[in-house]
Amino acid sequence: MKKVVMMAIVVCLLVTAISAVESQAAMAWYNCNVRQLGVDQGYYTVQLAATAPSTFTQWYTLSPTTANAQLAVILTAASTGQQVSAYVDPNNMYAYIYSIYLNNY
């Protein structure tokens, strides 16, 4: 009986570890267009539409510690029509934008 319980625990831990690795694998740099920007429950949120290396549209939250700097980049991109390069997880809705840069091409 103890062996069965231990085996079940080991299997659960392995499944959790594999899931964590898969979710981290999605974190990458994406070239994006700024689609929408707003405030929701006190947080700035932005909808980015990725164009490369894959295509998706997702909502993200600006990090509270760097929201002013990220907001400046996003507003510049939105007002000039430029793309941004963002380090984000495309599978995690409303996750923080880790890094964002204005593209100049």
N, C-alpha and C positions, 0 to 999 in steps of 0.2 A: 504494500500500500504506500509506504514512504517513497519507494522508487517511482511509482506512478505520479505522485504529487510533485516530486522533484523534477521529473521529466516534463510535466505540464508547465512548471515554472520556467524551466530552461527554454522551452518552445515559445512561451509568451515573451520572454526577454529577447530572443532572437528575432521574433516578428517585429517587436518594437524597435530594435536596433536597425533592422532592414528598412523599416518605414522612415526612420530619421535620416538615414543615408539617402534614400530616394528623394525626400523633400529638400535636402540640401543640394542635391544634384541640379535642381531647377534654378538655383540662384546663379545669375549670369548678367552680363552687360547686354542691354537691348537698345537699339535705336528706336525712338518713339516720337509720336506726335502728341501734343497736349490736346485732349478733346474737351475736357470740362474741368473746372476748378471751383471749389466752394468750401463752405464751413459746415461741419456736421458735429453737433454736440461738443463744440469748443475746439475741434481739431480741423485743420486744413486737410481737405481731401482733393485728390486729383485723379482724373481718368486718363490713363495713357494708352495709346494704340501703338503697339510695337510693329515695326516694319522689317526688322532684321535683328538677329539671325532667324527668328520665327515671327509669325504674326499672331497677335492676340490683343484683346482690349480688356483692361482690368482697372479697378479702383485701388488707389493706394492712399496711405495716410502719411503726412509729413511728420518727421520726427520732432517731438517737442523741443529737443535741445538744439536742433539746427533748422527749425521751421522758417525763420526769417531769411536765411541764406538760400534754402531750397525754394522758397516762395519767390525770391528775386530771380532765380534762374527760370522757374516755370512761367512767371509773368512775362519775362523777356521773350521766351520762346513763343508763348501764345500771342504776344502782340506783334512779333516780327515774322511769324510763320516758320521759324526755325525748328529743327528737331532737337531733342535732348538725348543723351546717352545716360541710361539709368541702370543702376545695379539693383535688381529687384527679383522677387520670386513670382513668376506668372501664375502659380497655382494657389496663392494665398491672398484672398481678397482682403483689402484694407490693411495689409501689412505695411510696415514702414518702408519708405524709400531709403536705402542705405547710402547711396551716393548718386549724385545727378550733375551732369555737365551740359553746357550749351554746345551744340555742334555748330561748327563754322564752315559748312560746306554745302 
